[in-house]
Amino acid sequence: MKLRTCFLVIAATAFTIALPALHALDNGVARTPPMGWNSWNKFACDGLNEHVVRATADAIAGNGMKDAGYVYVNLDDCWQSGRDAEGNIVVDQEKFPSGIKALADYIHSKGLKLGVYTDVGTKTCAGRPGSIGHEYQDARQYAAWGVDYVKEDWCNTLPGQNAEASYTLMRDALAATGRPIVFSICEWGKNTPWLWAGPIGNLWRATDDIQDCWNCKKPWGGNGVAQIIELMGAPGVESYAGPGHWNDPDMLEVGNGGMTTEEDRAHFSMWAMFAAPLLVGTDIANMSADTKSILLNRAVIAVDQDALGEAARRVKKDGDIEVWSRPLADGSRAVTLLNLSATPVSTGVAWTEIGYPAALRATVRDLWSDKEVTDQTDHYAAQVAPHGVVMVTIKPHN
């Protein structure tokens, strides 16, 4: 369970339809959605330490995840303990006795990259020192350590503090270091960041914190996977995603035990459809075979990482049955048939619903069963398990 002071409740109506930003941040990183691991969902504050992070890096480097694209090893809240007399951020020596520079060197030696966490307010969500008033000082320290990714949260802000201005300040501070650093904006969608964050961050949280459940909205604002899917389905939100700037529906809960394998598979599929960052939030060093098979599905990862960078939109909704479509760089479509209900259903997608003529001949490949149907015309239909998806690519014949 997350122990964060995130008391925001976001309604789908909070999403505002507007033209996408004309300019986007181009700092040379995150041209496809970042992939890696974040410590919070599994280890939170108490479980985070140097041993866990090094073991995670070892596992990612050796179990096929690095080769699949998972390269960021990100520390969330609680790696820092205070500031020294000069205002420099101080590492928690009990958790990280070797320091962050040594940890970065170790992670880099594995061919991976290190991320750290901070906050725009006076304190982080767990009460550690925030970066307000120390943005340039902190950014210089991160760069000196060899940090490759910075996530900045939105807890303990000042009355009337402006989100766009606060995150712009950290963007400029990171840029001034000269080091390419992914910048992750984490203000929970409170200030409709998709409208302004494109030129500021490489990704921005579009929803409140995820919970390890299918359907379990929390009183303080946490969302289950089904609730996040609904929020991400608001018309127009997908139009703000693109190379170097991504909507972030929060980190993955796959493998943490709160959902079935079918639900975890649906969760992973929809994040790939959203062109979302794939930041694993489980104990990678000890994950199950089912979890590993989900996280290493190369066909689903390829959809997430597609070079076109165009996120999916919901093209059909009939109660708890939805169809989502995402254009891909080769002219094909990724499509999910999503069943939010507790009973199995038969459903399908018509070619005209995804921008193809009805007479088009296409090859349909199921990305989870790895089965292919050739010479399909007009539509595709399938049986979808409860809380599950059928995820396919639909590729026109030459």
C-alpha positions as CSV (number, residue, x, y, z in Angstrom):
1,M,0.0,0.0,0.0
2,K,1.3,3.5,-0.9
3,L,1.8,5.8,2.1
4,R,1.7,9.0,0.1
5,T,0.0,12.3,0.8
6,C,-1.7,12.2,-2.6
7,F,-5.2,13.3,-1.7
8,L,-6.3,14.3,-5.2
9,V,-9.4,12.7,-6.7
10,I,-9.4,13.1,-10.5
11,A,-12.6,12.7,-12.6
12,A,-12.5,11.9,-16.2
13,T,-14.1,15.3,-16.9
14,A,-10.9,16.9,-15.7
15,F,-9.3,16.0,-19.1
16,T,-9.6,19.1,-21.3
17,I,-9.8,18.7,-25.1
18,A,-7.4,21.2,-26.8
19,L,-4.9,21.4,-29.5
20,P,-1.6,19.6,-28.7
21,A,1.4,21.8,-27.8
22,L,3.2,23.1,-30.9
23,H,6.6,22.5,-29.3
24,A,7.9,19.6,-27.3
25,L,11.0,19.0,-25.2
26,D,13.9,17.7,-27.3
27,N,16.7,17.0,-24.9
28,G,17.8,13.9,-26.9
29,V,16.3,11.3,-24.6
30,A,13.1,9.3,-24.3
31,R,12.4,9.3,-28.0
32,T,10.4,6.2,-27.2
33,P,8.7,5.7,-23.8
34,P,11.3,5.0,-21.1
35,M,11.6,1.4,-19.9
36,G,13.0,0.1,-16.7
37,W,12.3,-0.3,-13.0
38,N,11.1,1.9,-10.1
39,S,11.5,1.0,-6.4
40,W,8.3,2.4,-5.0
41,N,5.4,0.0,-5.8
42,K,7.1,-3.0,-4.2
43,F,9.7,-1.6,-1.8
44,A,8.2,1.8,-0.9
45,C,10.4,3.7,1.7
46,D,11.2,1.0,4.3
47,G,12.3,-1.6,1.7
48,L,14.6,0.6,-0.4
49,N,18.3,0.1,0.0
50,E,21.5,-0.4,-1.9
51,H,21.4,-4.2,-1.8
52,V,17.9,-4.2,-3.4
53,V,18.9,-1.8,-6.1
54,R,22.1,-3.7,-7.0
55,A,20.3,-7.0,-7.0
56,T,17.7,-5.5,-9.3
57,A,20.3,-4.2,-11.7
58,D,22.0,-7.7,-11.7
59,A,18.6,-9.3,-12.5
60,I,17.7,-6.9,-15.3
61,A,21.2,-7.3,-16.9
62,G,21.0,-11.1,-16.8
63,N,17.4,-12.2,-17.3
64,G,16.7,-10.7,-20.8
65,M,15.1,-7.5,-19.6
66,K,18.0,-5.3,-20.6
67,D,18.0,-6.8,-24.1
68,A,14.2,-6.2,-24.3
69,G,14.7,-2.5,-23.6
70,Y,14.5,-2.1,-19.8
71,V,17.4,0.1,-19.0
72,Y,16.5,2.5,-16.2
73,V,17.0,1.6,-12.5
74,N,15.1,4.3,-10.6
75,L,15.2,5.1,-6.9
76,D,12.0,6.6,-5.7
77,D,11.4,8.4,-2.4
78,C,13.7,7.8,0.6
79,W,17.2,7.7,-0.8
80,Q,18.0,11.1,0.7
81,S,18.2,12.0,4.4
82,G,18.8,15.8,4.6
83,R,21.1,18.7,3.5
84,D,24.5,19.7,4.7
85,A,25.6,23.1,5.9
86,E,26.0,24.3,2.3
87,G,22.6,23.0,1.3
88,N,23.8,20.0,-0.7
89,I,21.5,17.0,-0.7
90,V,22.7,14.2,1.6
91,V,22.3,10.5,0.9
92,D,20.8,8.2,3.5
93,Q,23.9,6.4,4.7
94,E,22.0,3.6,6.3
95,K,20.3,2.7,3.1
96,F,23.1,3.6,0.7
97,P,26.5,3.3,2.5
98,S,28.4,3.4,-0.7
99,G,26.7,6.6,-2.0
100,I,24.9,7.4,-5.2
101,K,28.0,7.9,-7.3
102,A,29.3,4.4,-6.6
103,L,25.8,3.0,-7.2
104,A,25.6,4.9,-10.6
105,D,29.0,3.5,-11.6
106,Y,27.8,0.0,-10.7
107,I,24.6,0.3,-12.7
108,H,26.4,1.9,-15.7
109,S,28.9,-1.1,-15.6
110,K,25.9,-3.3,-16.3
111,G,24.9,-1.3,-19.4
112,L,22.0,0.3,-17.4
113,K,21.1,3.8,-16.3
114,L,20.3,5.3,-12.9
115,G,17.3,7.4,-11.9
116,V,16.6,9.4,-8.7
117,Y,13.5,11.0,-7.2
118,T,12.8,14.5,-5.8
119,D,9.9,16.9,-5.1
120,V,9.0,20.4,-6.1
121,G,7.9,21.2,-2.5
122,T,9.6,21.6,0.8
123,K,9.5,17.9,1.5
124,T,9.0,14.7,-0.5
125,C,5.8,12.7,0.0
126,A,7.7,10.6,2.6
127,G,9.1,13.7,4.4
128,R,12.6,13.8,3.0
129,P,14.0,17.1,1.7
130,G,12.4,18.5,-1.5
131,S,14.2,20.6,-4.1
132,I,12.4,23.9,-3.8
133,G,15.1,26.6,-3.6
134,H,17.8,24.1,-4.5
135,E,16.9,23.2,-8.1
136,Y,20.2,24.1,-9.7
137,Q,22.2,22.8,-6.8
138,D,20.5,19.5,-6.9
139,A,20.6,19.2,-10.7
140,R,24.4,19.8,-10.6
141,Q,24.8,17.1,-7.9
142,Y,22.7,14.6,-9.9
143,A,24.8,15.2,-13.0
144,A,28.1,14.8,-11.0
145,W,26.9,11.5,-9.6
146,G,26.0,10.2,-13.1
147,V,22.2,10.3,-12.8
148,D,20.3,9.6,-16.1
149,Y,16.7,10.2,-15.0
150,V,14.9,12.5,-12.5
151,K,11.4,12.1,-11.3
152,E,9.9,15.2,-9.5
153,D,6.8,14.8,-7.3
154,W,4.2,17.3,-6.2
155,C,3.9,16.9,-2.4
156,N,4.2,19.6,0.3
157,T,4.0,22.5,-2.2
158,L,3.6,26.1,-1.1
159,P,0.1,27.8,-1.2
160,G,-0.5,29.0,-4.8
161,Q,2.6,27.3,-6.1
162,N,2.5,27.2,-9.9
163,A,3.1,23.7,-11.4
164,E,4.2,24.9,-14.8
165,A,6.7,27.4,-13.4
166,S,8.0,24.9,-10.8
167,Y,8.7,22.2,-13.3
168,T,10.1,24.6,-15.9
169,L,12.7,25.6,-13.2
170,M,13.9,22.1,-12.8
171,R,13.9,21.5,-16.6
172,D,16.2,24.5,-17.0
173,A,18.4,23.3,-14.1
174,L,18.8,19.9,-15.6
175,A,19.6,21.3,-19.0
176,A,22.2,23.6,-17.5
177,T,24.2,20.6,-16.4
178,G,24.9,19.5,-20.0
179,R,24.1,15.9,-19.1
180,P,21.2,14.2,-21.0
181,I,18.7,13.4,-18.2
182,V,15.1,12.2,-18.6
183,F,12.8,14.5,-16.7
184,S,9.6,12.9,-15.3
185,I,6.9,15.3,-14.1
186,C,4.8,13.7,-11.3
187,E,2.0,16.1,-10.3
188,W,-0.8,13.5,-10.6
189,G,-2.7,15.2,-13.4
190,K,-3.9,17.8,-11.0
191,N,-3.0,20.8,-13.3
192,T,-3.9,19.2,-16.6
193,P,-0.2,18.8,-17.5
194,W,-0.8,17.4,-21.0
195,L,-1.8,21.0,-21.9
196,W,1.6,22.5,-20.9
197,A,4.1,19.8,-20.0
198,G,5.3,18.8,-23.6
199,P,8.0,21.5,-23.8
200,I,9.0,20.9,-20.1
201,G,9.2,17.2,-19.4
202,N,9.8,13.9,-21.2
203,L,6.8,12.4,-19.4
204,W,4.0,13.6,-17.1
205,R,1.7,11.8,-14.8
206,A,-1.8,12.0,-16.3
207,T,-3.6,10.3,-13.4
208,D,-3.3,9.9,-9.7
209,D,-1.2,7.0,-8.1
210,I,-1.9,3.5,-9.3
211,Q,-3.0,0.8,-6.9
212,D,-2.3,-3.0,-7.2
213,C,-5.8,-3.9,-8.0
214,W,-8.2,-4.1,-11.0
215,N,-11.0,-1.9,-9.6
216,C,-10.4,-0.4,-6.2
217,K,-10.5,3.4,-6.2
218,K,-9.1,4.7,-2.9
219,P,-10.7,7.5,-0.8
220,W,-7.4,9.5,-1.0
221,G,-7.3,9.4,-4.8
222,G,-5.5,6.2,-5.7
223,N,-6.8,4.3,-8.8
224,G,-7.1,0.7,-9.8
225,V,-6.1,-0.3,-13.4
226,A,-9.7,-0.1,-14.6
227,Q,-10.1,3.5,-13.3
228,I,-6.9,4.6,-14.9
229,I,-7.9,3.1,-18.3
230,E,-11.1,5.1,-18.0
231,L,-9.3,8.3,-17.3
232,M,-6.9,7.7,-20.2
233,G,-9.8,7.2,-22.5
234,A,-11.0,10.8,-22.4
235,P,-11.0,12.2,-25.9
236,G,-7.9,14.1,-26.9
237,V,-5.5,13.1,-24.2
238,E,-3.7,10.7,-26.5
239,S,-2.9,13.5,-28.9
240,Y,-0.3,15.0,-26.6
241,A,2.0,12.0,-26.6
242,G,4.8,11.7,-29.0
243,P,8.6,11.1,-29.3
244,G,10.3,12.7,-26.3
245,H,7.0,13.6,-24.5
246,W,4.6,11.0,-23.1
247,N,1.5,10.6,-21.0
248,D,2.3,8.6,-17.9
249,P,-0.5,6.6,-16.3
250,D,1.9,5.6,-13.5
251,M,4.3,2.7,-12.9
252,L,3.4,-1.0,-13.5
253,E,1.9,-3.2,-10.8
254,V,2.5,-6.4,-12.8
255,G,3.7,-9.1,-10.5
256,N,2.9,-7.6,-7.2
257,G,0.1,-10.1,-6.4
258,G,-3.0,-7.8,-6.2
259,M,-4.3,-8.9,-9.6
260,T,-4.6,-12.2,-11.5
261,T,-2.3,-13.1,-14.4
262,E,-5.1,-12.2,-16.8
263,E,-5.5,-8.7,-15.2
264,D,-1.7,-8.2,-15.2
265,R,-1.6,-9.1,-18.9
266,A,-4.4,-6.6,-19.6
267,H,-2.6,-3.9,-17.5
268,F,0.6,-4.4,-19.5
269,S,-1.2,-4.4,-22.8
270,M,-3.0,-1.2,-22.2
271,W,0.1,0.6,-21.0
272,A,1.7,-0.4,-24.3
273,M,-1.3,0.9,-26.2
274,F,-1.1,4.2,-24.3
275,A,2.6,4.6,-25.4
276,A,3.3,4.8,-21.7
277,P,6.6,4.4,-19.9
278,L,7.0,0.7,-18.9
279,L,8.5,1.1,-15.4
280,V,8.3,-2.2,-13.6
281,G,7.3,-2.0,-10.0
282,T,7.9,-5.5,-8.7
283,D,10.8,-7.5,-7.2
284,I,12.5,-8.4,-10.4
285,A,15.2,-10.5,-8.7
286,N,12.4,-12.9,-7.4
287,M,9.6,-12.6,-9.9
288,S,7.5,-15.5,-11.0
289,A,7.6,-17.2,-14.4
290,D,4.2,-15.7,-15.3
291,T,5.4,-12.2,-14.5
292,K,8.5,-12.6,-16.5
293,S,6.6,-13.9,-19.5
294,I,4.4,-10.8,-19.4
295,L,7.2,-8.3,-19.0
296,L,9.3,-9.9,-21.7
297,N,6.6,-10.2,-24.4
298,R,8.6,-8.6,-27.2
299,A,5.6,-8.2,-29.5
300,V,3.7,-6.1,-26.9
301,I,6.9,-4.1,-26.1
302,A,7.3,-3.4,-29.8
303,V,3.9,-1.7,-29.8
304,D,4.8,0.4,-26.8
305,Q,8.1,1.4,-28.4
306,D,6.8,2.0,-32.0
307,A,8.7,4.8,-33.6
308,L,5.6,6.6,-34.8
309,G,4.9,7.4,-31.1
310,E,1.2,7.8,-31.6
311,A,-0.9,6.7,-28.6
312,A,-4.0,4.6,-28.8
313,R,-7.5,6.1,-28.7
314,R,-10.7,4.3,-27.7
315,V,-12.7,3.7,-30.9
316,K,-15.7,1.8,-29.4
317,K,-17.3,1.5,-25.9
318,D,-20.3,-0.7,-25.2
319,G,-20.7,-0.8,-21.4
320,D,-17.7,-2.7,-20.1
321,I,-16.5,-3.8,-23.6
322,E,-14.1,-1.5,-25.3
323,V,-11.9,-1.4,-28.4
324,W,-8.7,0.6,-28.6
325,S,-6.7,1.3,-31.7
326,R,-3.1,2.6,-32.2
327,P,-1.5,3.4,-35.6
328,L,2.0,2.0,-36.0
329,A,4.9,3.2,-38.1
330,D,4.6,0.5,-40.8
331,G,0.9,1.4,-41.5
332,S,-0.6,-1.4,-39.4
333,R,-2.7,-1.0,-36.3
334,A,-2.4,-2.4,-32.8
335,V,-5.8,-3.1,-31.4
336,T,-7.0,-4.3,-28.1
337,L,-10.4,-5.8,-27.4
338,L,-10.8,-5.0,-23.7
339,N,-13.3,-6.7,-21.3
340,L,-13.7,-4.8,-18.1
341,S,-16.5,-7.0,-16.9
342,A,-16.3,-10.2,-14.7
343,T,-17.8,-12.5,-17.4
344,P,-16.3,-13.7,-20.7
345,V,-17.6,-11.9,-23.8
346,S,-17.3,-12.2,-27.6
347,T,-16.5,-8.9,-29.3
348,G,-14.7,-7.5,-32.3
349,V,-13.5,-4.6,-34.3
350,A,-14.6,-3.5,-37.8
351,W,-11.9,-2.3,-40.2
352,T,-13.9,1.0,-40.7
353,E,-13.6,1.7,-36.9
354,I,-9.8,1.8,-37.2
355,G,-9.5,3.7,-40.5
356,Y,-9.3,0.9,-43.0
357,P,-11.8,0.2,-45.9
358,A,-14.0,-2.8,-45.2
359,A,-12.7,-4.7,-48.2
360,L,-9.1,-4.5,-47.1
361,R,-7.3,-7.8,-46.8
362,A,-5.1,-8.0,-43.7
363,T,-3.1,-10.3,-41.5
364,V,-4.1,-10.4,-37.9
365,R,-1.6,-11.6,-35.3
366,D,-2.6,-12.2,-31.6
367,L,0.3,-10.9,-29.6
368,W,-0.3,-13.1,-26.5
369,S,-1.1,-16.4,-28.2
370,D,1.3,-15.7,-31.1
371,K,-1.3,-17.0,-33.6
372,E,-1.9,-15.5,-37.0
373,V,-4.9,-15.2,-39.2
374,T,-4.2,-14.3,-42.9
375,D,-6.6,-12.9,-45.5
376,Q,-9.0,-11.4,-42.9
377,T,-11.4,-8.9,-44.3
378,D,-14.0,-6.5,-42.9
379,H,-13.5,-7.2,-39.2
380,Y,-11.9,-9.4,-36.5
381,A,-13.7,-11.0,-33.5
382,A,-12.6,-13.0,-30.5
383,Q,-13.6,-14.3,-27.1
384,V,-12.2,-12.1,-24.3
385,A,-11.7,-13.3,-20.8
386,P,-13.0,-11.4,-17.8
387,H,-10.8,-8.5,-16.9
388,G,-8.8,-9.4,-20.0
389,V,-7.7,-8.3,-23.4
390,V,-7.1,-9.8,-26.8
391,M,-4.3,-7.7,-28.3
392,V,-3.6,-8.0,-32.0
393,T,-1.8,-6.2,-34.8
394,I,-3.7,-5.8,-38.1
395,K,-1.4,-5.4,-41.1
396,P,-2.7,-4.8,-44.6
397,H,-1.4,-7.1,-47.3
398,N,0.9,-5.6,-49.9
